[in-house]
Amino acid sequence: MGPVAHSDGDVALHALMDAILGAAGLGDIGRLFPDTDPSYEGACSVDLLRKVLDLAGGHGLRLSSADITIVAQRPRLGDRLDEMAERLADVCGVARGRIGVKATTEEGLGVTGAGGAIAAHAVAVLVEG
């Protein structure tokens, strides 16, 4: 069973989008892409990320760097983190060294630690220009 979500459920990209929107003072993805809008059902998070980057750009801001931590007991993501960071750098138009993607577990604690959910946290640095 995949993620239970309105869009494609990519928690890492959702966290990054919220970080970008927050840093730009532009709200959050729940307001921008509400789950009550059927046009976003099954939406590709990469496409939504591009819209968020365009929105920030329209306000004179661009992504300088970002760091994402994925919290998941499973699947184990260690061997995919570099690939994820490279893809994100390409989508975001920043150097590979400006994107960090890490994974951790909660060592069996809580719903994520029991393998019942995946979470992600992100920080985004925006600059004018």
The first five atom37 places (N, CA, C, CB, O) and aatype in JSON, in Angstrom:
{
  "aatype": [12, 7, 14, 19, 0, 8, 15, 3, 7, 3, 19, 0, 10, 8, 0, 10, 12, 3, 0, 9, 10, 7, 0, 0, 7, 10, 7, 3, 9, 7, 1, 10, 13, 14, 3, 16, 3, 14, 15, 18, 6, 7, 0, 4, 15, 19, 3, 10, 10, 1, 11, 19, 10, 3, 10, 0, 7, 7, 8, 7, 10, 1, 10, 15, 15, 0, 3, 9, 16, 9, 19, 0, 5, 1, 14, 1, 10, 7, 3, 1, 10, 3, 6, 12, 0, 6, 1, 10, 0, 3, 19, 4, 7, 19, 0, 1, 7, 1, 9, 7, 19, 11, 0, 16, 16, 6, 6, 7, 10, 7, 19, 16, 7, 0, 7, 7, 0, 9, 0, 0, 8, 0, 19, 0, 19, 10, 19, 6, 7],
  "atom_mask": [
    [1, 1, 1, 1, 1],
    [1, 1, 1, 0, 1],
    [1, 1, 1, 1, 1],
    [1, 1, 1, 1, 1],
    [1, 1, 1, 1, 1],
    [1, 1, 1, 1, 1],
    [1, 1, 1, 1, 1],
    [1, 1, 1, 1, 1],
    [1, 1, 1, 0, 1],
    [1, 1, 1, 1, 1],
    [1, 1, 1, 1, 1],
    [1, 1, 1, 1, 1],
    [1, 1, 1, 1, 1],
    [1, 1, 1, 1, 1],
    [1, 1, 1, 1, 1],
    [1, 1, 1, 1, 1],
    [1, 1, 1, 1, 1],
    [1, 1, 1, 1, 1],
    [1, 1, 1, 1, 1],
    [1, 1, 1, 1, 1],
    [1, 1, 1, 1, 1],
    [1, 1, 1, 0, 1],
    [1, 1, 1, 1, 1],
    [1, 1, 1, 1, 1],
    [1, 1, 1, 0, 1],
    [1, 1, 1, 1, 1],
    [1, 1, 1, 0, 1],
    [1, 1, 1, 1, 1],
    [1, 1, 1, 1, 1],
    [1, 1, 1, 0, 1],
    [1, 1, 1, 1, 1],
    [1, 1, 1, 1, 1],
    [1, 1, 1, 1, 1],
    [1, 1, 1, 1, 1],
    [1, 1, 1, 1, 1],
    [1, 1, 1, 1, 1],
    [1, 1, 1, 1, 1],
    [1, 1, 1, 1, 1],
    [1, 1, 1, 1, 1],
    [1, 1, 1, 1, 1],
    [1, 1, 1, 1, 1],
    [1, 1, 1, 0, 1],
    [1, 1, 1, 1, 1],
    [1, 1, 1, 1, 1],
    [1, 1, 1, 1, 1],
    [1, 1, 1, 1, 1],
    [1, 1, 1, 1, 1],
    [1, 1, 1, 1, 1],
    [1, 1, 1, 1, 1],
    [1, 1, 1, 1, 1],
    [1, 1, 1, 1, 1],
    [1, 1, 1, 1, 1],
    [1, 1, 1, 1, 1],
    [1, 1, 1, 1, 1],
    [1, 1, 1, 1, 1],
    [1, 1, 1, 1, 1],
    [1, 1, 1, 0, 1],
    [1, 1, 1, 0, 1],
    [1, 1, 1, 1, 1],
    [1, 1, 1, 0, 1],
    [1, 1, 1, 1, 1],
    [1, 1, 1, 1, 1],
    [1, 1, 1, 1, 1],
    [1, 1, 1, 1, 1],
    [1, 1, 1, 1, 1],
    [1, 1, 1, 1, 1],
    [1, 1, 1, 1, 1],
    [1, 1, 1, 1, 1],
    [1, 1, 1, 1, 1],
    [1, 1, 1, 1, 1],
    [1, 1, 1, 1, 1],
    [1, 1, 1, 1, 1],
    [1, 1, 1, 1, 1],
    [1, 1, 1, 1, 1],
    [1, 1, 1, 1, 1],
    [1, 1, 1, 1, 1],
    [1, 1, 1, 1, 1],
    [1, 1, 1, 0, 1],
    [1, 1, 1, 1, 1],
    [1, 1, 1, 1, 1],
    [1, 1, 1, 1, 1],
    [1, 1, 1, 1, 1],
    [1, 1, 1, 1, 1],
    [1, 1, 1, 1, 1],
    [1, 1, 1, 1, 1],
    [1, 1, 1, 1, 1],
    [1, 1, 1, 1, 1],
    [1, 1, 1, 1, 1],
    [1, 1, 1, 1, 1],
    [1, 1, 1, 1, 1],
    [1, 1, 1, 1, 1],
    [1, 1, 1, 1, 1],
    [1, 1, 1, 0, 1],
    [1, 1, 1, 1, 1],
    [1, 1, 1, 1, 1],
    [1, 1, 1, 1, 1],
    [1, 1, 1, 0, 1],
    [1, 1, 1, 1, 1],
    [1, 1, 1, 1, 1],
    [1, 1, 1, 0, 1],
    [1, 1, 1, 1, 1],
    [1, 1, 1, 1, 1],
    [1, 1, 1, 1, 1],
    [1, 1, 1, 1, 1],
    [1, 1, 1, 1, 1],
    [1, 1, 1, 1, 1],
    [1, 1, 1, 1, 1],
    [1, 1, 1, 0, 1],
    [1, 1, 1, 1, 1],
    [1, 1, 1, 0, 1],
    [1, 1, 1, 1, 1],
    [1, 1, 1, 1, 1],
    [1, 1, 1, 0, 1],
    [1, 1, 1, 1, 1],
    [1, 1, 1, 0, 1],
    [1, 1, 1, 0, 1],
    [1, 1, 1, 1, 1],
    [1, 1, 1, 1, 1],
    [1, 1, 1, 1, 1],
    [1, 1, 1, 1, 1],
    [1, 1, 1, 1, 1],
    [1, 1, 1, 1, 1],
    [1, 1, 1, 1, 1],
    [1, 1, 1, 1, 1],
    [1, 1, 1, 1, 1],
    [1, 1, 1, 1, 1],
    [1, 1, 1, 1, 1],
    [1, 1, 1, 1, 1],
    [1, 1, 1, 0, 1]
  ],
  "atom_positions": [
    [[0.85, -1.18, 0.0], [0.0, 0.0, 0.0], [0.89, 1.24, 0.0], [-0.96, 0.0, 1.22], [1.84, 1.32, 0.78]],
    [[0.59, 2.19, -0.85], [1.33, 3.43, -0.92], [0.82, 4.44, 0.09], [0.0, 0.0, 0.0], [-0.01, 4.11, 0.94]],
    [[1.3, 5.65, -0.01], [0.88, 6.68, 0.94], [-0.6, 7.04, 0.76], [1.74, 7.93, 0.79], [-1.13, 7.01, -0.35]],
    [[-1.22, 7.38, 1.86], [-2.6, 7.87, 1.82], [-2.5, 9.38, 1.71], [-3.43, 7.42, 3.1], [-2.11, 10.06, 2.66]],
    [[-2.84, 9.9, 0.53], [-2.67, 11.33, 0.29], [-3.58, 11.77, -0.84], [-1.2, 11.66, -0.05], [-4.06, 10.95, -1.63]],
    [[-3.83, 13.08, -0.91], [-4.64, 13.62, -2.0], [-3.81, 13.72, -3.27], [-5.21, 15.02, -1.62], [-4.27, 13.34, -4.35]],
    [[-2.57, 14.22, -3.15], [-1.68, 14.26, -4.31], [-0.89, 12.96, -4.33], [-0.71, 15.52, -4.26], [-1.4, 11.94, -3.87]],
    [[0.33, 12.97, -4.84], [1.12, 11.73, -4.89], [1.73, 11.35, -3.54], [2.21, 11.86, -5.91], [2.32, 10.28, -3.41]],
    [[1.61, 12.22, -2.54], [2.04, 11.88, -1.19], [3.54, 11.92, -0.96], [0.0, 0.0, 0.0], [4.01, 11.27, -0.03]],
    [[4.3, 12.65, -1.75], [5.74, 12.75, -1.57], [6.03, 13.67, -0.39], [6.44, 13.27, -2.87], [6.08, 14.89, -0.54]],
    [[6.23, 13.08, 0.79], [6.36, 13.88, 2.0], [7.59, 14.79, 1.98], [6.43, 12.98, 3.21], [7.55, 15.88, 2.54]],
    [[8.67, 14.36, 1.35], [9.88, 15.19, 1.29], [9.62, 16.46, 0.48], [11.05, 14.39, 0.67], [9.99, 17.55, 0.91]],
    [[9.0, 16.31, -0.66], [8.71, 17.49, -1.48], [7.65, 18.37, -0.84], [8.26, 17.08, -2.88], [7.71, 19.59, -0.96]],
    [[6.69, 17.77, -0.16], [5.68, 18.57, 0.54], [6.34, 19.4, 1.64], [4.58, 17.65, 1.14], [6.0, 20.57, 1.81]],
    [[7.27, 18.81, 2.38], [7.98, 19.56, 3.42], [8.8, 20.68, 2.8], [8.89, 18.62, 4.24], [8.84, 21.79, 3.33]],
    [[9.46, 20.4, 1.68], [10.25, 21.43, 1.01], [9.36, 22.57, 0.51], [11.04, 20.83, -0.17], [9.69, 23.74, 0.68]],
    [[8.23, 22.23, -0.09], [7.32, 23.28, -0.56], [6.83, 24.15, 0.6], [6.12, 22.66, -1.29], [6.79, 25.37, 0.48]],
    [[6.47, 23.53, 1.71], [6.04, 24.31, 2.87], [7.17, 25.2, 3.39], [5.56, 23.38, 3.99], [6.92, 26.33, 3.79]],
    [[8.4, 24.7, 3.37], [9.54, 25.5, 3.82], [9.76, 26.71, 2.91], [10.81, 24.64, 3.88], [10.02, 27.81, 3.38]],
    [[9.65, 26.5, 1.61], [9.82, 27.6, 0.65], [8.71, 28.62, 0.83], [9.83, 27.06, -0.81], [8.96, 29.82, 0.91]],
    [[7.48, 28.14, 0.89], [6.34, 29.06, 1.06], [6.45, 29.82, 2.38], [5.02, 28.29, 1.01], [6.18, 31.02, 2.42]],
    [[6.84, 29.14, 3.44], [6.99, 29.81, 4.73], [8.08, 30.85, 4.71], [0.0, 0.0, 0.0], [7.9, 31.95, 5.23]],
    [[9.23, 30.52, 4.11], [10.34, 31.48, 4.03], [9.97, 32.7, 3.21], [11.57, 30.8, 3.44], [10.48, 33.8, 3.44]],
    [[9.07, 32.51, 2.25], [8.63, 33.62, 1.39], [7.43, 34.36, 1.97], [8.29, 33.11, 0.01], [6.98, 35.36, 1.41]],
    [[6.89, 33.87, 3.08], [5.7, 34.48, 3.66], [4.46, 34.27, 2.82], [0.0, 0.0, 0.0], [3.58, 35.13, 2.77]],
    [[4.4, 33.13, 2.14], [3.31, 32.87, 1.19], [2.37, 31.74, 1.62], [3.88, 32.54, -0.15], [1.7, 31.14, 0.79]],
    [[2.33, 31.46, 2.91], [1.39, 30.46, 3.4], [1.95, 29.07, 3.38], [0.0, 0.0, 0.0], [3.12, 28.84, 3.71]],
    [[1.1, 28.11, 2.99], [1.5, 26.71, 2.99], [0.8, 25.97, 1.85], [1.18, 26.04, 4.34], [-0.09, 26.51, 1.2]],
    [[1.22, 24.73, 1.63], [0.66, 23.99, 0.49], [-0.8, 23.64, 0.68], [1.45, 22.74, 0.25], [-1.52, 23.44, -0.29]],
    [[-1.25, 23.55, 1.93], [-2.67, 23.27, 2.17], [-3.57, 24.37, 1.66], [0.0, 0.0, 0.0], [-4.69, 24.11, 1.21]],
    [[-3.09, 25.6, 1.74], [-3.87, 26.73, 1.21], [-3.69, 26.89, -0.29], [-3.47, 28.03, 1.92], [-4.63, 27.24, -1.0]],
    [[-2.47, 26.63, -0.76], [-2.19, 26.82, -2.19], [-2.77, 25.69, -3.04], [-0.68, 26.9, -2.4], [-3.29, 25.93, -4.13]],
    [[-2.67, 24.46, -2.53], [-3.16, 23.29, -3.25], [-4.1, 22.5, -2.34], [-1.96, 22.39, -3.73], [-3.75, 21.4, -1.91]],
    [[-5.29, 23.02, -2.05], [-6.17, 22.38, -1.06], [-6.63, 20.98, -1.49], [-7.38, 23.26, -0.81], [-6.87, 20.72, -2.67]],
    [[-6.75, 20.1, -0.5], [-7.2, 18.74, -0.81], [-8.69, 18.69, -1.13], [-6.89, 17.81, 0.34], [-9.22, 17.63, -1.46]],
    [[-9.35, 19.82, -1.03], [-10.76, 19.91, -1.43], [-10.91, 20.22, -2.92], [-11.48, 20.97, -0.61], [-12.02, 20.18, -3.46]],
    [[-9.79, 20.53, -3.59], [-9.8, 20.84, -5.01], [-9.47, 19.58, -5.8], [-8.79, 21.99, -5.34], [-8.33, 19.1, -5.74]],
    [[-10.44, 19.04, -6.52], [-10.19, 17.79, -7.25], [-9.09, 17.88, -8.3], [-11.47, 17.33, -7.9], [-8.57, 16.86, -8.73]],
    [[-8.74, 19.09, -8.73], [-7.69, 19.21, -9.75], [-6.32, 18.8, -9.22], [-7.64, 20.64, -10.27], [-5.41, 18.54, -10.0]],
    [[-6.17, 18.73, -7.9], [-4.88, 18.33, -7.32], [-4.85, 16.86, -6.92], [-4.56, 19.18, -6.12], [-3.84, 16.38, -6.41]],
    [[-5.94, 16.14, -7.12], [-5.97, 14.73, -6.77], [-4.95, 13.96, -7.61], [-7.39, 14.14, -6.96], [-5.01, 14.0, -8.84]],
    [[-4.04, 13.28, -6.96], [-3.0, 12.52, -7.64], [-1.93, 13.38, -8.29], [0.0, 0.0, 0.0], [-1.13, 12.88, -9.07]],
    [[-1.9, 14.68, -7.97], [-0.95, 15.61, -8.59], [0.49, 15.19, -8.32], [-1.18, 17.03, -8.08], [0.81, 14.65, -7.26]],
    [[1.34, 15.44, -9.28], [2.77, 15.16, -9.17], [3.42, 16.25, -8.32], [3.44, 15.08, -10.58], [3.33, 17.43, -8.63]],
    [[4.08, 15.85, -7.24], [4.7, 16.82, -6.34], [5.81, 17.63, -7.01], [5.25, 16.12, -5.12], [6.05, 18.77, -6.62]],
    [[6.48, 17.06, -8.0], [7.5, 17.82, -8.72], [6.85, 18.99, -9.46], [8.27, 16.91, -9.72], [7.38, 20.09, -9.47]],
    [[5.69, 18.74, -10.07], [4.97, 19.82, -10.75], [4.52, 20.89, -9.75], [3.76, 19.27, -11.5], [4.6, 22.08, -10.04]],
    [[4.05, 20.46, -8.58], [3.64, 21.42, -7.55], [4.84, 22.21, -7.05], [2.95, 20.69, -6.38], [4.73, 23.42, -6.81]],
    [[5.98, 21.55, -6.88], [7.2, 22.24, -6.46], [7.59, 23.31, -7.47], [8.36, 21.24, -6.28], [7.97, 24.42, -7.09]],
    [[7.5, 23.0, -8.74], [7.82, 24.0, -9.77], [6.88, 25.21, -9.65], [7.7, 23.37, -11.19], [7.32, 26.34, -9.83]],
    [[5.6, 24.97, -9.36], [4.66, 26.08, -9.17], [5.05, 26.93, -7.96], [3.22, 25.55, -9.01], [4.96, 28.15, -8.01]],
    [[5.47, 26.27, -6.88], [5.89, 26.99, -5.68], [7.13, 27.83, -5.98], [6.17, 26.0, -4.52], [7.21, 28.99, -5.56]],
    [[8.09, 27.26, -6.69], [9.3, 28.01, -7.05], [8.96, 29.2, -7.94], [10.31, 27.09, -7.77], [9.52, 30.28, -7.78]],
    [[8.03, 29.0, -8.88], [7.59, 30.1, -9.74], [6.89, 31.19, -8.93], [6.65, 29.59, -10.84], [7.09, 32.38, -9.18]],
    [[6.07, 30.79, -7.97], [5.38, 31.75, -7.12], [6.38, 32.57, -6.31], [4.4, 31.03, -6.17], [6.27, 33.79, -6.25]],
    [[7.36, 31.91, -5.71], [8.39, 32.63, -4.97], [9.16, 33.55, -5.9], [9.36, 31.63, -4.27], [9.47, 34.69, -5.55]],
    [[9.47, 33.06, -7.11], [10.17, 33.88, -8.09], [9.38, 35.11, -8.47], [0.0, 0.0, 0.0], [9.96, 36.18, -8.7]],
    [[8.07, 34.99, -8.54], [7.2, 36.12, -8.83], [7.22, 37.17, -7.74], [0.0, 0.0, 0.0], [6.82, 38.32, -7.96]],
    [[7.7, 36.78, -6.56], [7.85, 37.73, -5.45], [9.31, 38.14, -5.26], [7.31, 37.1, -4.15], [9.69, 38.65, -4.22]],
    [[10.12, 37.9, -6.3], [11.51, 38.32, -6.27], [12.43, 37.44, -5.44], [0.0, 0.0, 0.0], [13.51, 37.89, -5.04]],
    [[12.02, 36.2, -5.18], [12.82, 35.31, -4.34], [13.17, 34.03, -5.1], [12.06, 34.96, -3.05], [12.39, 33.53, -5.91]],
    [[14.37, 33.53, -4.82], [14.76, 32.25, -5.42], [15.41, 31.39, -4.34], [15.73, 32.46, -6.61], [15.98, 31.89, -3.37]],
    [[15.31, 30.09, -4.54], [15.89, 29.15, -3.59], [17.41, 29.19, -3.68], [15.36, 27.72, -3.85], [17.97, 29.07, -4.77]],
    [[18.05, 29.37, -2.55], [19.51, 29.33, -2.49], [20.0, 27.97, -2.03], [20.03, 30.43, -1.54], [20.93, 27.41, -2.6]],
    [[19.35, 27.43, -1.0], [19.72, 26.1, -0.5], [18.56, 25.52, 0.28], [21.0, 26.17, 0.38], [17.64, 26.23, 0.69]],
    [[18.61, 24.21, 0.48], [17.56, 23.53, 1.23], [18.12, 22.28, 1.88], [16.36, 23.18, 0.32], [19.09, 21.69, 1.4]],
    [[17.51, 21.9, 2.98], [17.88, 20.68, 3.68], [16.61, 19.96, 4.08], [18.77, 20.99, 4.93], [15.69, 20.55, 4.64]],
    [[16.55, 18.68, 3.78], [15.37, 17.86, 4.06], [15.79, 16.65, 4.89], [14.66, 17.42, 2.74], [16.78, 15.99, 4.58]],
    [[15.02, 16.37, 5.92], [15.2, 15.15, 6.7], [13.94, 14.32, 6.58], [15.53, 15.47, 8.2], [12.85, 14.79, 6.92]],
    [[14.08, 13.1, 6.11], [12.96, 12.18, 5.98], [13.0, 11.24, 7.19], [13.02, 11.38, 4.62], [14.04, 10.64, 7.49]],
    [[11.88, 11.11, 7.87], [11.78, 10.26, 9.05], [10.94, 9.04, 8.68], [11.15, 11.03, 10.27], [9.73, 9.15, 8.47]],
    [[11.6, 7.88, 8.59], [10.89, 6.67, 8.17], [11.6, 5.43, 8.72], [10.8, 6.59, 6.63], [12.82, 5.31, 8.61]],
    [[10.85, 4.55, 9.28], [11.41, 3.27, 9.72], [11.69, 2.4, 8.49], [10.45, 2.54, 10.71], [12.7, 1.69, 8.42]],
    [[10.79, 2.48, 7.56], [10.94, 1.79, 6.28], [10.17, 2.57, 5.24], [10.46, 0.32, 6.36], [9.16, 3.19, 5.58]],
    [[10.57, 2.57, 4.01], [11.74, 1.85, 3.5], [13.04, 2.51, 3.93], [11.68, 1.77, 1.97], [13.07, 3.69, 4.27]],
    [[14.11, 1.76, 3.93], [15.44, 2.3, 4.2], [15.86, 3.1, 2.96], [16.49, 1.16, 4.53], [15.8, 2.59, 1.84]],
    [[16.26, 4.33, 3.16], [16.5, 5.24, 2.04], [17.96, 5.58, 1.81], [15.74, 6.5, 2.26], [18.28, 6.29, 0.85]],
    [[18.85, 5.1, 2.65], [20.25, 5.51, 2.59], [20.89, 5.44, 1.22], [0.0, 0.0, 0.0], [21.65, 6.34, 0.86]],
    [[20.61, 4.41, 0.45], [21.25, 4.26, -0.85], [20.6, 5.11, -1.94], [21.23, 2.82, -1.26], [21.06, 5.1, -3.08]],
    [[19.54, 5.84, -1.61], [18.85, 6.67, -2.61], [18.99, 8.16, -2.35], [17.38, 6.31, -2.65], [18.55, 8.97, -3.16]],
    [[19.61, 8.54, -1.23], [19.65, 9.95, -0.83], [20.39, 10.83, -1.81], [20.28, 10.07, 0.54], [19.94, 11.94, -2.11]],
    [[21.53, 10.37, -2.33], [22.27, 11.17, -3.3], [21.46, 11.38, -4.57], [23.61, 10.5, -3.64], [21.44, 12.48, -5.13]],
    [[20.79, 10.33, -5.03], [19.94, 10.44, -6.22], [18.81, 11.44, -5.99], [19.35, 9.05, -6.59], [18.5, 12.25, -6.87]],
    [[18.2, 11.39, -4.8], [17.13, 12.35, -4.47], [17.67, 13.77, -4.49], [16.53, 12.03, -3.09], [17.03, 14.67, -5.05]],
    [[18.82, 13.99, -3.89], [19.4, 15.34, -3.83], [19.75, 15.85, -5.22], [20.64, 15.35, -2.94], [19.51, 17.02, -5.53]],
    [[20.31, 14.98, -6.06], [20.63, 15.39, -7.43], [19.38, 15.79, -8.2], [21.36, 14.25, -8.17], [19.37, 16.8, -8.9]],
    [[18.34, 15.0, -8.07], [17.08, 15.3, -8.77], [16.48, 16.61, -8.27], [16.06, 14.15, -8.58], [16.01, 17.43, -9.06]],
    [[16.49, 16.8, -6.95], [15.95, 18.04, -6.39], [16.76, 19.25, -6.83], [15.93, 17.97, -4.86], [16.19, 20.29, -7.17]],
    [[18.07, 19.12, -6.84], [18.92, 20.23, -7.29], [18.57, 20.61, -8.72], [20.41, 19.86, -7.17], [18.49, 21.79, -9.06]],
    [[18.37, 19.61, -9.56], [18.01, 19.85, -10.95], [16.66, 20.55, -11.06], [17.99, 18.54, -11.73], [16.53, 21.53, -11.79]],
    [[15.67, 20.05, -10.36], [14.33, 20.64, -10.4], [14.35, 22.07, -9.87], [13.33, 19.79, -9.59], [13.69, 22.95, -10.42]],
    [[15.11, 22.29, -8.81], [15.13, 23.61, -8.15], [16.1, 24.6, -8.8], [15.5, 23.45, -6.7], [16.09, 25.78, -8.47]],
    [[16.92, 24.12, -9.73], [17.85, 25.01, -10.41], [18.98, 25.51, -9.52], [0.0, 0.0, 0.0], [19.43, 26.65, -9.67]],
    [[19.43, 24.67, -8.6], [20.55, 25.04, -7.72], [21.64, 23.98, -7.84], [20.07, 25.19, -6.24], [21.4, 22.87, -8.31]],
    [[22.84, 24.34, -7.4], [23.95, 23.4, -7.42], [23.68, 22.23, -6.5], [25.26, 24.11, -7.02], [23.02, 22.38, -5.47]],
    [[24.16, 21.07, -6.86], [23.94, 19.86, -6.06], [24.39, 20.05, -4.62], [24.69, 18.67, -6.69], [23.74, 19.55, -3.7]],
    [[25.46, 20.76, -4.4], [25.97, 20.99, -3.06], [25.1, 21.88, -2.2], [0.0, 0.0, 0.0], [25.39, 22.06, -1.01]],
    [[24.06, 22.45, -2.77], [23.16, 23.34, -2.02], [21.89, 22.63, -1.55], [22.78, 24.54, -2.89], [21.01, 23.26, -0.96]],
    [[21.78, 21.33, -1.82], [20.62, 20.55, -1.41], [21.09, 19.39, -0.53], [19.83, 20.02, -2.65], [21.93, 18.59, -0.93]],
    [[20.54, 19.32, 0.67], [20.83, 18.2, 1.55], [19.59, 17.34, 1.72], [0.0, 0.0, 0.0], [18.49, 17.86, 1.92]],
    [[19.76, 16.04, 1.63], [18.67, 15.1, 1.9], [19.22, 14.03, 2.83], [18.09, 14.47, 0.55], [20.19, 13.35, 2.52]],
    [[18.58, 13.9, 3.98], [19.0, 12.92, 4.98], [17.81, 12.06, 5.35], [19.59, 13.63, 6.24], [16.66, 12.43, 5.12]],
    [[18.1, 10.9, 5.93], [17.04, 10.03, 6.42], [17.39, 9.57, 7.83], [16.82, 8.81, 5.48], [18.56, 9.35, 8.15]],
    [[16.38, 9.43, 8.64], [16.56, 8.93, 10.0], [15.35, 8.08, 10.37], [16.75, 10.09, 11.01], [14.34, 8.07, 9.66]],
    [[15.47, 7.38, 11.47], [14.34, 6.61, 11.99], [13.99, 7.14, 13.37], [14.66, 5.07, 12.03], [14.7, 7.97, 13.92]],
    [[12.91, 6.65, 13.91], [12.55, 6.99, 15.28], [12.72, 5.79, 16.19], [11.1, 7.51, 15.35], [12.13, 5.71, 17.27]],
    [[13.55, 4.83, 15.73], [13.93, 3.68, 16.55], [12.74, 3.0, 17.22], [14.91, 4.12, 17.61], [12.8, 2.64, 18.4]],
    [[11.67, 2.82, 16.45], [10.51, 2.1, 16.96], [9.51, 2.93, 17.74], [0.0, 0.0, 0.0], [8.49, 2.41, 18.18]],
    [[9.78, 4.22, 17.92], [8.89, 5.07, 18.71], [7.8, 5.69, 17.84], [9.69, 6.18, 19.41], [8.07, 6.11, 16.71]],
    [[6.59, 5.75, 18.35], [5.49, 6.43, 17.68], [5.07, 5.74, 16.4], [0.0, 0.0, 0.0], [5.54, 4.65, 16.06]],
    [[4.17, 6.39, 15.69], [3.61, 5.81, 14.46], [4.66, 5.71, 13.36], [2.42, 6.64, 13.98], [4.66, 4.73, 12.61]],
    [[5.56, 6.7, 13.25], [6.61, 6.59, 12.23], [7.6, 5.5, 12.6], [7.34, 7.94, 12.06], [8.06, 4.76, 11.74]],
    [[7.94, 5.41, 13.87], [8.86, 4.38, 14.32], [8.31, 2.97, 14.18], [0.0, 0.0, 0.0], [9.06, 2.02, 14.01]],
    [[6.99, 2.86, 14.24], [6.34, 1.56, 14.06], [6.16, 1.22, 12.58], [4.99, 1.54, 14.76], [5.67, 0.14, 12.24]],
    [[6.55, 2.14, 11.7], [6.43, 1.9, 10.27], [5.08, 2.25, 9.69], [0.0, 0.0, 0.0], [4.79, 1.91, 8.54]],
    [[4.24, 2.92, 10.47], [2.89, 3.25, 10.01], [2.78, 4.57, 9.28], [0.0, 0.0, 0.0], [1.72, 4.9, 8.75]],
    [[3.86, 5.33, 9.25], [3.82, 6.64, 8.59], [5.24, 7.07, 8.23], [3.14, 7.71, 9.49], [6.22, 6.52, 8.75]],
    [[5.33, 8.04, 7.36], [6.59, 8.67, 7.0], [6.4, 10.17, 7.2], [7.02, 8.34, 5.51], [5.34, 10.71, 6.87]],
    [[7.41, 10.83, 7.74], [7.36, 12.28, 7.94], [8.6, 12.9, 7.31], [7.26, 12.64, 9.46], [9.57, 12.21, 7.02]],
    [[8.56, 14.2, 7.12], [9.73, 14.92, 6.61], [9.72, 16.33, 7.16], [9.75, 14.93, 5.06], [8.67, 16.92, 7.39]],
    [[10.92, 16.85, 7.36], [11.12, 18.22, 7.81], [12.07, 18.89, 6.83], [11.67, 18.28, 9.29], [13.0, 18.25, 6.33]],
    [[11.85, 20.16, 6.56], [12.71, 20.85, 5.61], [12.95, 22.29, 6.03], [12.11, 20.81, 4.21], [12.12, 22.92, 6.68]],
    [[14.11, 22.78, 5.64], [14.48, 24.18, 5.81], [14.89, 24.69, 4.44], [15.64, 24.36, 6.88], [15.62, 24.02, 3.71]],
    [[14.42, 25.87, 4.09], [14.76, 26.47, 2.81], [15.32, 27.87, 3.03], [13.53, 26.53, 1.87], [14.8, 28.64, 3.84]],
    [[16.38, 28.18, 2.32], [16.96, 29.52, 2.36], [16.66, 30.17, 1.01], [18.51, 29.49, 2.65], [17.04, 29.66, -0.04]],
    [[15.97, 31.3, 1.07], [15.64, 32.05, -0.14], [16.46, 33.33, -0.17], [14.13, 32.37, -0.21], [16.77, 33.91, 0.88]],
    [[16.8, 33.77, -1.36], [17.51, 35.03, -1.53], [16.76, 35.88, -2.55], [18.98, 34.8, -1.98], [16.02, 35.36, -3.39]],
    [[16.95, 37.17, -2.46], [16.33, 38.05, -3.45], [17.07, 37.91, -4.76], [16.33, 39.53, -2.97], [18.28, 37.73, -4.81]],
    [[16.27, 38.01, -5.84], [16.92, 37.97, -7.14], [16.37, 37.02, -8.08], [0.0, 0.0, 0.0], [16.86, 36.92, -9.21]]
  ]
}
